[in-house]
């Protein structure tokens, strides 16, 4: 009886995690696709844009999680102010996201993204993350 309950709990956690990732993907796909299109990102079809964002979320989300955790620990240990934390986070997060976008652009034939577009997209998403983080703290 106990192992069935544990299996049920694990399946519930996996289901909730899947729903969470799906929501993140849909929001990133809609807003990110619009933003990238406005910034000059080119794609052959919506399927290629979806493939780009699926890979971007799968690769980018764990990277962002690791970076965020690292800088939160650094902030606690070194006593960094929020402004110092945000400046350090920005200087690491933006180039890493640009690298992910660049690798995806290089490996996918059906998309095209300039360095400027990758920088602007990464910077806007990072600043948007700061905004959401500030709202969640208030």
C-alpha positions in Angstrom: 0.0 0.0 0.0 2.9 2.4 0.8 4.7 2.0 -2.5 1.5 2.7 -4.4 1.1 6.0 -2.6 4.8 6.9 -3.3 4.2 6.1 -7.0 1.1 8.3 -7.0 3.1 11.1 -5.4 5.9 10.8 -8.0 3.4 10.8 -10.9 1.7 13.8 -9.4 5.0 15.7 -9.1 5.9 14.8 -12.7 2.5 15.9 -13.9 2.7 19.3 -12.1 6.3 19.8 -13.5 5.1 19.0 -17.0 2.2 21.5 -16.7 4.6 24.1 -15.3 7.0 23.6 -18.2 4.1 23.7 -20.7 3.0 27.1 -19.3 6.5 28.5 -19.5 6.9 27.2 -23.0 3.6 28.8 -24.2 4.4 32.1 -22.6 7.9 32.1 -24.0 6.6 31.0 -27.4 4.0 33.7 -27.7 5.8 36.7 -26.2 9.3 35.6 -27.2 8.1 34.9 -30.8 6.5 38.3 -31.1 9.6 40.0 -29.6 12.1 38.1 -31.7 10.0 38.9 -34.9 10.0 42.6 -34.0 13.8 42.5 -33.4 14.5 40.8 -36.8 14.5 37.1 -36.1 13.6 35.2 -39.2 12.1 31.7 -39.4 10.6 29.6 -42.2 7.5 28.4 -40.3 5.8 28.3 -37.0 7.0 24.7 -36.6 10.6 25.9 -36.8 9.9 28.7 -34.3 8.3 26.2 -32.0 11.3 23.8 -32.4 13.6 26.7 -31.6 11.7 27.6 -28.4 11.3 24.0 -27.3 15.1 23.6 -27.4 15.7 27.1 -26.0 13.5 26.3 -22.9 15.0 22.9 -22.4 18.5 24.2 -22.5 17.9 27.7 -21.1 15.8 26.9 -18.1 18.3 24.7 -16.3 21.1 27.3 -17.1 19.0 30.1 -15.7 18.2 28.0 -12.6 21.9 27.3 -12.0 23.0 30.9 -12.5 20.2 32.2 -10.3 21.0 29.8 -7.5 24.7 30.5 -7.7 24.2 34.3 -7.5 21.6 33.9 -4.6 24.2 32.0 -2.7 26.9 34.5 -3.6 24.6 37.3 -2.4 24.0 35.6 0.9 27.6 34.7 1.5 29.3 37.9 0.3 26.5 40.2 1.4 25.9 41.7 -2.0 23.2 44.3 -2.4 20.3 43.7 -4.8 21.9 46.1 -7.4 25.2 44.3 -7.2 23.5 40.9 -7.5 21.4 42.1 -10.5 24.5 43.6 -12.3 26.5 40.4 -11.9 23.5 38.2 -12.9 22.9 40.4 -16.0 26.6 40.2 -17.1 26.5 36.4 -17.0 22.9 35.6 -18.0 22.8 37.7 -21.2 26.0 36.3 -22.8 24.9 32.7 -21.9 21.5 33.2 -23.4 23.2 34.7 -26.5 25.4 31.7 -26.7 22.4 29.3 -26.5 20.6 31.4 -29.2 23.8 31.4 -31.3 24.3 27.7 -31.1 20.6 27.1 -32.0 20.9 29.5 -34.9 24.0 27.8 -36.2 22.5 24.3 -35.9 19.1 25.0 -37.3 18.9 25.8 -41.0 15.3 27.2 -40.9 16.0 30.2 -38.5 18.2 33.2 -38.8 19.2 35.5 -35.9 21.7 38.3 -35.8 24.0 38.9 -32.8 22.2 42.2 -32.1 18.8 40.5 -32.1 20.2 37.8 -29.7 21.6 40.5 -27.4 18.5 42.5 -27.3 16.2 39.5 -26.8 18.5 38.2 -24.0 18.7 41.6 -22.3 14.9 42.2 -22.5 14.2 38.7 -21.1 16.7 39.3 -18.3 15.2 42.7 -17.4 11.7 41.2 -17.6 12.9 38.5 -15.1 14.1 41.2 -12.8 10.7 42.9 -13.0 8.9 39.6 -12.2 11.3 38.9 -9.3 10.7 42.4 -7.9 6.9 42.0 -8.2 7.0 38.6 -6.4 9.0 40.0 -3.5 6.6 43.0 -3.0 
